[in-house]
Amino acid sequence: MTNIKEYKNHQSEMSLREAMNKRREEKIRLQSESMPWPEFKEKLFEYLKRERSADTVKHTEMAIKYIDEVIRPFKVHNITPLGVQIVKEYMQEQGLEAEKINYLIQCIKSFMHIAEAWDVVAWQDWDSVSKLEVPKKLIGYHSEEEVNKLLDACPTLEWKVIVRLAADAGLRREEIMDLRWEDVEANNNMIYVNMDKKGYVRTIPTTQCLKEVLAEMRKVAKNEFVINEGRDSSNKNYLNTQYRKIAQQAGILSTIQKLRHTCACQLLKKGLKLDTLATLLGISLSTAQQNYEPFMPALNLQEAITRLPPISVPPFC
């Protein structure tokens, strides 16, 4: 038994050694055959302009500018995780914001993964280049005046319903698209949103404005779904894309998610408790605290004192 065990261990060590040798040989081969950096850049941008967005091309150009300033590679394999770490520190010295640095470093990692896929360089551990911590920004939300401007810019009744479902009921984009007429109770002014396959349902009261536009929409309903805009589109982001165009016409920077934030923040201003808001939005209490606690109205000292319960004090003897 001992001999068999020793033999198996020996075979395992041999296999591991052979794998490491092959990997080392492959790395040496790729380094010797590595594509010159200028040639790679030319090929890379041809690929990006064909396959990726103009924004990706723009940021990749900016990232490569820093690579050329700091590393000055001759061949692609001269770019290593350690070198990219130095580039990151250089960006910090230049005063770039952490969020911008993270984006540019991700661009570098992305095109180096492309280089690996093209068999231009050996695989390297790019996860070793960590992201910078970015201070969490407060979420944005709209004023009542801005919501009215967005509603005025809506080209159809259906779009007005979409805006109302997000701004008045706090529905997500997916929930808006999945909403059926059987989920809308006109008599008791409620909307029921299926949260998961287990049958958990979120109950949301409707505002008077939302009730009115839903009633108008029901008169012209095409099928079981409340919203049919973009239902036949293969683009999953159709609703977001079209809504951004409407918001631009209104002269307001907005997203459907920002409308949902608007619902949450306005309710908190009206005194809704945070745990109730979490239930209404279908999120955890910790997420509600993280996102919305800064928007809770703060009581001044006088208001706080008036809310103290009355205390009976016995008369002095």
N, C-alpha and C positions, 0 to 999 in steps of 0.2 A: 504493500500500500504506500509505503514511504517513497519507494522508487517511482511509482506512478505519479504521486503528487509532485515530486521534484521534477519529473519529466514535463508535467503539465505547466508548472511554473516556469520552467526553462523555455518551453514553447511560447508561452505568453510573453515573456521578456523579449524573445527573439522577434515576435510579431510586432511588439511595440517599438523595438529598436529599428526594425525595417520600415515601419510607418514613419518614424521620425526622420530616418535617413532620406526616404522618398520626398518628404515634405521639404527637407533642407535642400535637396537637389533641385526640386521644383522652384524653390525660392531663388536659388543661384541662377537657374536658367532664365527665370523671368526678369531678374535684375540685369543679366547680360543682354537680354533681348528687349528690355523695356523700351517703350516708345519715347522718342524725344518729346519733351514738354511742349514746345511750340506746335508740333504735329498733333499731339493729343488735344490741345486746346482747340485747334481748328476742327478736328473731327467731333469733339464734344459739342461745340456750338452748332454745328450742322445738325447734330442729333437733337439738341434741345429746342432749336427753332422749329424743327419738324414735329417733335413729340410733346413738348411742354409749353407752358404759357409764357407770354412776353414778360410777365413779372418774374418768373423763375429765371429766365435768361438774364434779366437786368441784375438780379441779386447775385447770380453766379458770376457775372462780370465783375461785380464789386468784390466778391470773395476772392476771386483770382487775382485782383489787383493787390490785395494784402498778401497773398501767397508769393507773388512776384517781388514784393517789397521786402519781405522777411526771409523767406526760404531761398528764393532765387533758384528754383530747381533746374537741372540740366535735363534729367529724365523724370518720368512720372514716379518711379520708385523712390526718388529723393524726398517725396512727401510722405511723412510718417506721422503717427499719432503724437509723438513728442514734438515734432515740428509744428503741428497744428495747435498744440497747447501753447507754444511760444507765440504763434500768430494771435491766439485768443488774448494773451497777456498784452501783446502790442496794441490790439484794438482797445483794450481797457485804458492803456496809456494815452491813446489818441482821444479819449473822452467819449467813445461810443456808448450808448445806453445798453444795459444788459440784455434787454429783449432783442435789440438789433444784432448784438454780437451772437446770441444764440441762433438767430436765423441764419446769419452768414456762415457760422461754423457748421450748421446742418447742411447748408449748400455744399460745403467742402466734403463732408462725409458722403453726401449723395453722389457727387460726381466721382469720388474715389470708389464707391461701390459699383458704379458704372464701369470704371477702369478694371475692377476685379472681374466683373461679368464679361468684359471683353478680353480677358486673359492677358491684360497688359501689365498687371502687378500681382504679387502674391497677396493673399488675404491678410488683413491686419485688424487688430482689435480697436475699432474706432469708438466703441463704447467707453473706452478708457478716458476719452476727452469729455469731461463732464460739462453740464450746462451751468450757467451762472444763475444764482437765485434772483428771481424777478419779483419786486414788490407787487403784491396783489392790488389791482386797480379796483376802485369802486365801480359797480355796474352802472350802466346808464339807463335812464328812463325818460319818458316824455311828460310834458305838461299837458293839461287839458286842452289848451290852445293848439298845441302841436298835433294832438290826436285829431282834433277837428279839421286841421289843415290836411292831414293825411286822408281823412274820410272824404273831404271835398275833392281830392285828387283821384279818388277811386273811379275808374271808368265804368264800372257796372255795379249793380246791386250785390252781386256775388262777392265782389272784392270788399264791399262795405261790411258784409257779413264776416268775411275772413278777418278783417281788422278788428271788428267788435269781439269776435270769439277769442282773439288773443289779448286784446286790451281790457275787455270787460270780464272775461271768464278765465283768463290765464292759461288757455289751451296751447299746447305745443303744436308745431307744424304737422307732425304725424297724426296727432289727435284730431286736428281740424279736418284732415283728409279722410280719416276713418269714421268721422261722426255721421251717424245715420238718423233719419227722421224718427225712428222708434226710440232713439236716445234723448229726444227733445220732448219734454212734457210741457205743453202749453198751459194746461190747467193749473199746475202748481209751480210754474215758472222755474223748472229745474232742468239741468243737463246732466246726463249720466255718462261717465267716461270709463270704459273698460280698461283697467290698468294692466292686467296680466291674464294668463291662461287659467289661473286658479279661480277666476271669477270675481276678483276684488274690483269693486266699482266705486269710482269717485263721484260724489254728488256735488254739483255746483249750482248755486242760485243764479238766476239771470237778472241783469239790470233791466230797467224799463226800456232803454234804448235797444239793447240786444233783443229783448222780447219782440219789439216792434219790427226790426229788420228781419228776424227769423220768420215772423208771421207773413211778411211780404214775400219772403223767399219761398215759403211753403206753397204759396199760390201758384208759383211757376216751377215747382219741383219737377225734375226730369226723371228721377229714379229714387232709389232708397237712400242715396247719399245726399247730405246737405250741400256739400261742395263738389263740383265736378271740374272746376278749373284745373287744367293740367293733368287730369286723370289719365288721359290717353298718351301723355308724353313719356318718352323713355328716359328723360332727364329727371332724376330723383330730386334735384334742386330747383326744379321749374318754379315752384311757388316762391321760393326765396329770391330767385333771379328776377322774376316779374315784379315782385313786391318792391325790390330795390329801385327798379325803374319808376314805379309809382311814387316812391319816397323822394327820388331825385326831382321829379316834376313838382312835388310839393316844396322843394327846397329844404328838405330835412334828411339828415343822416339817420336811417332807421333800418331795423331788421324785425322779423316776426318775433324773434327771441326778445328783442328790446321792448316790443309791445307787451309780452308776457311779464317782463320785469316791471313795466309801467303798472300793470294790474296789481302786482305784489306791493310795490312801494306806495301806491295810492291807498290801498287798503290799510297798510300799516299807519299811514298818516291819519286815517280815520279811527285808529285805535284798535284794529284787529290784533289779537294776540299772535305771537310768533308760531306757537304750536298749531293753532288753528289754520294759519296761513300755510304751514307745511302740509297739512292734510288737504287743504284746498288745491294746492299746486301738485300734489302727488310726489313730494320729495321728503327726505329725512329731515328731522329737526336740526341735526348738525349742519346739513347743507343750507337750510334756511338761516341758521345763525351766521354761517360764514358769508352768505351772499347779502342778507337783508337786515341784519341787526344794526348796522350803522345808520339805517334809515328810520329807525324807530324814534318817535318824538321823545325828546328828553324833558323831563319835568324840572322846572326851577324849584328852588327851595320852598317858596311860598305855596306852590301847587302841591308839592309833596307833603307838606305839613297838614294841609287841609284834608288830605286823604287818610290821615291817621285815624284809627277807630277811637271813639270817645271813651275816656277812662274816668270812672267814678273815684273821686278823692274824698276820703272821710274827713269830716270837719276836725279842725284842731281842737284838742282838749283844753 
